[in-house]
Amino acid sequence: MRVLALDYGSARCGCAVSDPTGTLATPIAPVERPATRKGLARLAALVREREIGRVVVGLPLGLSGEDTAQTAETRAFAARLADALGPAVPVELYDERFTTRIAARVGGRASEDSRAAAVLLEGWLARAAARAARAAREDGEEPA
């Protein structure tokens, strides 16, 4: 299953996609003004074109984990995106603290917003793999 990660900003939304195995995260072109009808339509088209099975939206919590004004705006955007995509493609929020700072240090040709989305996606994929391995151990299975 491919996963799309979004580093939401009202002006621009950084985007990154996973490979089908959920191992690699690759930054792709950002989407301008993602909360507009045109922006939401572009994100929905991306989900269809790339055969995305889940969307992860970075949640900008404060340093101590508290909500901020940006957190509330991001939650509202994620809810609108979930409505636009329907139940077949789950949308979830994931803590994005420090992703932009890490992306700035890493550098690269992709936009900083999309590199931040790739950092976010790498963290989400690692956590998902750890959860799957833990569940397999609890079920007495060997992890893949």
Backbone torsions as a table, in degrees:
resi	resn	phi	psi	omega
1	MET	NA	130.0	175.4
2	ARG	-83.1	143.3	178.6
3	VAL	-119.5	138.6	174.9
4	LEU	-108.1	126.2	176.7
5	ALA	-108.0	140.1	-178.9
6	LEU	-124.3	129.6	171.7
7	ASP	-102.1	89.7	-171.2
8	TYR	-70.5	136.3	167.8
9	GLY	-146.4	147.3	-175.7
10	SER	-64.0	-30.7	178.4
11	ALA	-84.7	-36.5	-174.3
12	ARG	-153.0	143.5	-178.7
13	CYS	-120.6	112.4	176.2
14	GLY	-68.1	144.2	-176.1
15	CYS	-132.3	143.2	174.1
16	ALA	-145.8	147.2	179.2
17	VAL	-123.4	151.9	175.1
18	SER	-93.3	162.5	169.9
19	ASP	-76.4	168.5	-177.3
20	PRO	-60.1	-25.6	-179.3
21	THR	-83.3	-8.0	-178.6
22	GLY	72.5	31.6	-178.1
23	THR	-105.9	-43.8	-174.4
24	LEU	-108.7	146.1	175.5
25	ALA	-118.1	127.3	-177.7
26	THR	-123.6	124.5	175.8
27	PRO	-69.2	143.4	176.4
28	ILE	-128.4	178.7	-177.0
29	ALA	-58.6	138.1	177.2
30	PRO	-71.1	162.6	177.3
31	VAL	-107.4	126.1	179.6
32	GLU	-77.3	143.3	177.5
33	ARG	40.8	63.8	-172.3
34	PRO	-64.6	-23.5	-176.9
35	ALA	-84.1	-5.4	177.7
36	THR	-80.5	167.8	176.9
37	ARG	-57.8	-43.9	-179.5
38	LYS	-64.5	-41.7	179.0
39	GLY	-64.5	-45.4	178.0
40	LEU	-63.4	-38.2	178.2
41	ALA	-64.6	-39.0	178.7
42	ARG	-65.2	-41.6	178.4
43	LEU	-65.2	-41.0	177.7
44	ALA	-63.2	-38.8	178.0
45	ALA	-65.4	-40.1	177.2
46	LEU	-59.9	-42.4	179.0
47	VAL	-60.7	-43.5	178.8
48	ARG	-68.1	-50.0	-176.0
49	GLU	-60.0	-40.3	-175.4
50	ARG	-95.3	3.7	-179.9
51	GLU	52.7	54.6	-177.9
52	ILE	-78.8	135.4	179.0
53	GLY	-103.3	-13.8	-179.7
54	ARG	-158.2	145.6	175.7
55	VAL	-118.2	132.4	177.6
56	VAL	-115.3	120.4	-179.4
57	VAL	-105.3	127.2	178.7
58	GLY	-65.8	130.4	-179.5
59	LEU	-102.9	112.6	-176.4
60	PRO	-82.6	82.0	176.9
61	LEU	-78.3	157.5	173.5
62	GLY	-68.0	166.9	-176.6
63	LEU	-56.5	-32.9	179.8
64	SER	-91.0	7.0	177.3
65	GLY	94.0	1.7	-178.6
66	GLU	-84.2	157.5	176.2
67	ASP	-71.8	151.0	176.3
68	THR	-127.0	179.9	175.9
69	ALA	-61.1	-39.6	179.3
70	GLN	-66.1	-34.2	177.7
71	THR	-61.5	-45.6	-179.8
72	ALA	-63.3	-42.3	178.7
73	GLU	-63.2	-39.6	-179.8
74	THR	-68.4	-41.4	176.7
75	ARG	-59.4	-42.9	179.5
76	ALA	-64.5	-41.8	177.6
77	PHE	-61.6	-46.1	-179.4
78	ALA	-60.9	-38.0	178.2
79	ALA	-66.3	-41.9	177.8
80	ARG	-64.3	-41.0	179.1
81	LEU	-64.5	-42.7	178.4
82	ALA	-60.5	-41.4	177.0
83	ASP	-62.8	-41.4	-178.4
84	ALA	-67.1	-35.9	-176.7
85	LEU	-85.5	-26.3	-178.6
86	GLY	81.3	177.4	-172.7
87	PRO	-71.5	-14.4	-177.5
88	ALA	-69.9	-23.0	-178.8
89	VAL	-124.7	99.2	-179.9
90	PRO	-63.8	143.5	175.2
91	VAL	-117.2	125.4	178.5
92	GLU	-130.0	157.4	178.5
93	LEU	-98.5	145.2	-178.9
94	TYR	-144.0	133.2	-178.2
95	ASP	-52.9	123.5	-178.0
96	GLU	-110.9	14.4	-178.1
97	ARG	-54.6	133.1	175.7
98	PHE	77.4	-2.0	-177.6
99	THR	-64.6	-40.2	-179.8
100	THR	-67.0	-39.6	178.7
101	ARG	-63.5	-42.6	178.3
102	ILE	-65.3	-43.3	-179.6
103	ALA	-61.9	-37.6	179.1
104	ALA	-65.0	-38.2	179.2
105	ARG	-70.3	-37.3	-176.7
106	VAL	-70.2	-40.6	-178.5
107	GLY	71.9	-175.8	180.0
108	GLY	137.3	177.1	-176.8
109	ARG	-83.1	-27.2	-179.9
110	ALA	-69.0	160.2	178.3
111	SER	-60.2	152.0	179.3
112	GLU	-60.8	-36.0	178.6
113	ASP	-61.5	-43.3	-179.6
114	SER	-73.7	-32.2	173.9
115	ARG	-65.6	-37.6	176.2
116	ALA	-63.8	-39.3	176.8
117	ALA	-63.0	-37.1	178.4
118	ALA	-66.8	-39.5	177.0
119	VAL	-63.2	-44.1	177.0
120	LEU	-58.3	-46.7	-178.2
121	LEU	-65.3	-39.8	177.4
122	GLU	-59.0	-42.6	177.9
123	GLY	-64.5	-43.5	179.9
124	TRP	-64.1	-44.1	-179.7
125	LEU	-62.7	-41.3	178.8
126	ALA	-63.0	-42.8	179.1
127	ARG	-65.6	-40.6	178.9
128	ALA	-64.3	-40.5	178.6
129	ALA	-64.9	-40.3	178.9
130	ALA	-65.4	-40.4	177.4
131	ARG	-62.9	-42.9	-179.7
132	ALA	-64.3	-41.3	179.1
133	ALA	-65.3	-41.3	179.2
134	ARG	-64.2	-42.6	179.3
135	ALA	-64.1	-39.1	179.3
136	ALA	-64.6	-41.2	178.2
137	ARG	-63.5	-42.2	-179.7
138	GLU	-65.4	-29.9	178.2
139	ASP	-86.8	-0.2	179.3
140	GLY	77.9	18.6	179.6
141	GLU	-100.9	159.3	173.0
142	GLU	-82.7	132.3	177.7
143	PRO	-66.0	150.3	-179.2
144	ALA	-71.4	NA	NA
